[in-house]
């Protein structure tokens, strides 16, 4: 934790500038920004389930393309159907 104490006859602006400089030099702000949206690694079960889901989707999309029925709306319905089947 970074702490800055006010010196004698120091203005609050200078105190804030000094604090900001210390925070930037410490690198904590950059580390937080870098890891802000980072998600943790998935477990083995989650990776397996995701792979199975993707395989099902690809298989169904292939069938639909061969029949000439593939479009965005069909894809949405297909994803809904597969998600409900998994639960």
Buried (B, 14 or more C-beta within 10 A) or exposed (E): EEEBEEEEEEEEEEBEEBEEEEBEEEEEEEEEEEEEEEEEEEEEEEEEEEEEBEEBBEEBBEEBEEEEEBEEEEBEEBBEEBEEEEE
